[in-house]
Amino acid sequence: MSGLMRWRAVAAGPETAVAPDERLSWPQTVALGLQHVIAMFGATVLAPLLMGFDPNVAVLMSGVGTLLFFFITGGRVPSYLGSSFAFIGVVIAATGYGGSGPNPNLPAALGGIVICGLVYTVIGLVVAAVGGGWVEKLMPPVVTGAVVAVIGLNLAAVPIKNMAPTHFDAWMQGLTFVCVALVAVHGRGMVRRLLILAGLIAASLLYALLTNGLGLGKPIDLSGVQAAAWLGLPTFTAPRFDQQAILMIVPVALILVAENLGHLKAVSAMTGRDMTPYLGRAFVGDGVATMISGASGGTGVTTYAENIGVMAATRIYSTAVFVVAALMALLLGFSPKFGALIQAIPLAVMGGVSIVVFGLIAVAGARIWVEHQVDFKDPRNLMVAAITLVIGTGDYTLHLGGMSLGGMSLGGIGTATFGAILLHAVLKRSGR
């Protein structure tokens, strides 16, 4: 453990990249960790809310999962594990969740998530034993780049459609992403490094001036922060292994494989370090974290594209930042007051930040194509990318099986992932 927790301290300038085995000063690292917590928080909390899970458990398990991932990968891969959106559709279908309040069939969904994590872990063990060449052939850069881009594009509707209920909120979202963009372009030193956090704080202060001060919108309400306890246990739930729910949820393992592979390629491209040797361990780390999360009442987890987007913007890849972020998430999971403070951030401000982060995810996918020199003069690559982007962004849905399978459906990220893999295999074979 002492070897894992050892980073070389550097004093990097604003344009210098910080490698995974390096770190800035501890105060700077803590601030950067907080930025990653903010980046993951919106989606990590939104996903359990959409499925009827306890958000505090999800945040707590994101911290536990990130620490597990760090140790299993030997501290080599800078990534944060948060709630996976790939589970939302199948969990809702498997449980018949109505959309508000706690999910009455949560244990059945948790059983499916645990088995999905087990399958994912087995895939990771196979990759660790025999290598990831077969995964690379199944999901080459044109496929992984498209899948990563689709994750950002598919999520784009979440802040735009669900996080701006009024005209004022829509304008506030615009002011928020302008704040972040101005910090990114004109910020200096650590302010520029903390562009997401700095932009969020600036936008929140502006929101408070316009609402609490001038009465133009819904004011920021801090009464929940005052009433919340400093420490408290979240609501843990045990899984129940239901065959129908398992059949519907387990295929998500393939989506997680594609997501993780794409994320590792994005991290490789950003850091200039080949992460392929750690592919199997990354799958195992993600799979084990998903099993533990599901066994505790949390969502399935995945390497988080939002945090990869933050790395792309800051060029700081130190794994020390993710250890700090994970520890902060643990505190958040056990602290209703801190959770209430984060949730007091105006919805429109969080939506504006999400627009920026999801856009950075999409660009990270395109960067995979650029870094691997994907040839779009080849009609096979062109068709795979073009079709994947549209079906993923448009949330193209396919219904599979009959009533015996509960009317299983695959949409959005799922159809884009499987579609890209199958289409590439078919076109590659037909081109021989």
Secondary structure in CASP SS format (residue, H / E / C, confidence):
PFRMAT SS
TARGET T0000
AUTHOR 0000-0000-0000
METHOD secondary structure of the structure
MODEL  1
M C 1.00
S C 1.00
G C 1.00
L C 1.00
M C 1.00
R C 1.00
W C 1.00
R E 1.00
A E 1.00
V C 1.00
A C 1.00
A C 1.00
G C 1.00
P C 1.00
E C 1.00
T C 1.00
A C 1.00
V E 1.00
A C 1.00
P C 1.00
D C 1.00
E E 1.00
R E 1.00
L C 1.00
S C 1.00
W H 1.00
P H 1.00
Q H 1.00
T H 1.00
V H 1.00
A H 1.00
L H 1.00
G H 1.00
L H 1.00
Q H 1.00
H H 1.00
V H 1.00
I H 1.00
A H 1.00
M H 1.00
F H 1.00
G H 1.00
A H 1.00
T H 1.00
V H 1.00
L H 1.00
A H 1.00
P H 1.00
L H 1.00
L H 1.00
M H 1.00
G C 1.00
F C 1.00
D C 1.00
P H 1.00
N H 1.00
V H 1.00
A H 1.00
V H 1.00
L H 1.00
M H 1.00
S H 1.00
G H 1.00
V H 1.00
G H 1.00
T H 1.00
L H 1.00
L H 1.00
F H 1.00
F H 1.00
F H 1.00
I H 1.00
T C 1.00
G C 1.00
G C 1.00
R C 1.00
V C 1.00
P C 1.00
S C 1.00
Y C 1.00
L E 1.00
G E 1.00
S E 1.00
S C 1.00
F H 1.00
A H 1.00
F H 1.00
I H 1.00
G H 1.00
V H 1.00
V H 1.00
I H 1.00
A H 1.00
A H 1.00
T H 1.00
G C 1.00
Y C 1.00
G C 1.00
G C 1.00
S C 1.00
G C 1.00
P C 1.00
N C 1.00
P C 1.00
N C 1.00
L H 1.00
P H 1.00
A H 1.00
A H 1.00
L H 1.00
G H 1.00
G H 1.00
I H 1.00
V H 1.00
I H 1.00
C H 1.00
G H 1.00
L H 1.00
V H 1.00
Y H 1.00
T H 1.00
V H 1.00
I H 1.00
G H 1.00
L H 1.00
V H 1.00
V H 1.00
A H 1.00
A H 1.00
V H 1.00
G C 1.00
G C 1.00
G H 1.00
W H 1.00
V H 1.00
E H 1.00
K H 1.00
L H 1.00
M C 1.00
P C 1.00
P H 1.00
V H 1.00
V H 1.00
T H 1.00
G H 1.00
A H 1.00
V H 1.00
V H 1.00
A H 1.00
V H 1.00
I H 1.00
G H 1.00
L H 1.00
N H 1.00
L H 1.00
A C 1.00
A H 1.00
V H 1.00
P H 1.00
I H 1.00
K H 1.00
N H 1.00
M C 1.00
A C 1.00
P C 1.00
T C 1.00
H H 1.00
F H 1.00
D H 1.00
A H 1.00
W H 1.00
M H 1.00
Q H 1.00
G H 1.00
L H 1.00
T H 1.00
F H 1.00
V H 1.00
C H 1.00
V H 1.00
A H 1.00
L H 1.00
V H 1.00
A H 1.00
V H 1.00
H H 1.00
G C 1.00
R C 1.00
G H 1.00
M H 1.00
V H 1.00
R H 1.00
R H 1.00
L C 1.00
L H 1.00
I H 1.00
L H 1.00
A H 1.00
G H 1.00
L H 1.00
I H 1.00
A H 1.00
A H 1.00
S H 1.00
L H 1.00
L H 1.00
Y H 1.00
A H 1.00
L H 1.00
L H 1.00
T H 1.00
N H 1.00
G H 1.00
L C 1.00
G C 1.00
L C 1.00
G C 1.00
K C 1.00
P C 1.00
I C 1.00
D C 1.00
L C 1.00
S H 1.00
G H 1.00
V H 1.00
Q H 1.00
A H 1.00
A C 1.00
A C 1.00
W C 1.00
L C 1.00
G C 1.00
L C 1.00
P C 1.00
T C 1.00
F C 1.00
T C 1.00
A C 1.00
P C 1.00
R C 1.00
F C 1.00
D C 1.00
Q H 1.00
Q H 1.00
A H 1.00
I H 1.00
L H 1.00
M H 1.00
I H 1.00
V C 1.00
P C 1.00
V H 1.00
A H 1.00
L H 1.00
I H 1.00
L H 1.00
V H 1.00
A H 1.00
E H 1.00
N H 1.00
L H 1.00
G H 1.00
H H 1.00
L H 1.00
K H 1.00
A H 1.00
V H 1.00
S H 1.00
A H 1.00
M H 1.00
T H 1.00
G C 1.00
R C 1.00
D C 1.00
M C 1.00
T H 1.00
P H 1.00
Y H 1.00
L H 1.00
G H 1.00
R H 1.00
A H 1.00
F H 1.00
V H 1.00
G H 1.00
D H 1.00
G H 1.00
V H 1.00
A H 1.00
T H 1.00
M H 1.00
I H 1.00
S H 1.00
G H 1.00
A H 1.00
S H 1.00
G C 1.00
G C 1.00
T C 1.00
G C 1.00
V E 1.00
T E 1.00
T E 1.00
Y C 1.00
A H 1.00
E H 1.00
N H 1.00
I H 1.00
G H 1.00
V H 1.00
M H 1.00
A H 1.00
A H 1.00
T H 1.00
R C 1.00
I E 1.00
Y C 1.00
S C 1.00
T H 1.00
A H 1.00
V H 1.00
F H 1.00
V H 1.00
V H 1.00
A H 1.00
A H 1.00
L H 1.00
M H 1.00
A H 1.00
L H 1.00
L H 1.00
L H 1.00
G H 1.00
F C 1.00
S C 1.00
P H 1.00
K H 1.00
F H 1.00
G H 1.00
A H 1.00
L H 1.00
I H 1.00
Q H 1.00
A C 1.00
I C 1.00
P C 1.00
L H 1.00
A H 1.00
V H 1.00
M H 1.00
G H 1.00
G H 1.00
V H 1.00
S H 1.00
I H 1.00
V H 1.00
V H 1.00
F H 1.00
G H 1.00
L H 1.00
I H 1.00
A H 1.00
V H 1.00
A H 1.00
G H 1.00
A H 1.00
R H 1.00
I H 1.00
W H 1.00
V H 1.00
E H 1.00
H C 1.00
Q C 1.00
V C 1.00
D C 1.00
F C 1.00
K C 1.00
D C 1.00
P H 1.00
R H 1.00
N H 1.00
L H 1.00
M H 1.00
V H 1.00
A H 1.00
A H 1.00
I H 1.00
T H 1.00
L H 1.00
V H 1.00
I H 1.00
G H 1.00
T H 1.00
G C 1.00
D C 1.00
Y C 1.00
T E 1.00
L E 1.00
H E 1.00
L C 1.00
G C 1.00
G C 1.00
M H 1.00
S H 1.00
L H 1.00
G C 1.00
G C 1.00
M C 1.00
S E 1.00
L E 1.00
G E 1.00
G C 1.00
I H 1.00
G H 1.00
T H 1.00
A H 1.00
T H 1.00
F H 1.00
G H 1.00
A H 1.00
I H 1.00
L H 1.00
L H 1.00
H H 1.00
A H 1.00
V H 1.00
L H 1.00
K H 1.00
R H 1.00
S H 1.00
G C 1.00
R C 1.00
END
